[in-house]
């Protein structure tokens, strides 16, 4: 198995980012459509108010449990929503600008800036993965 240098791995990942930015518009629309469906589902929870939602001032997002377990579930549901929205915010504010810096850099952006954008992109992807895993773990 050949050993790759860090520079080789960075260049390979930059090529992969370039391929991702130039994929078929249908696949990009599908990705953003799935994000939109998740947001529509989250917002639809806000319109389904019940008695527990009145007591918890919207943090329960429409859970219908009256026991102590229901209170715990309502807070977990709120945490799940926050993690999902946070991952979308990270995607929009970190992933997209970093991809643009890597794939189509401006004239004043050096290779060093591209490598920094690559490391920011990797860190952002790890945080997004943790948030989405939290969403999966908090589903009750």
Secondary structure, DSSP 4 states (H G I P E B T S, - for coil): -----HHHHHHHHHHHHHHHHTS-HHHHHHHHHHHHHHHHHHHHHHT---HHHHHTTTTTSS----SHHHHHHHHHHHHHHHHHHHHHHHIIIIIHHHHHHHHS--TT--HHHHHHHHHHHHHHHHHHHHHHHHHHHT--
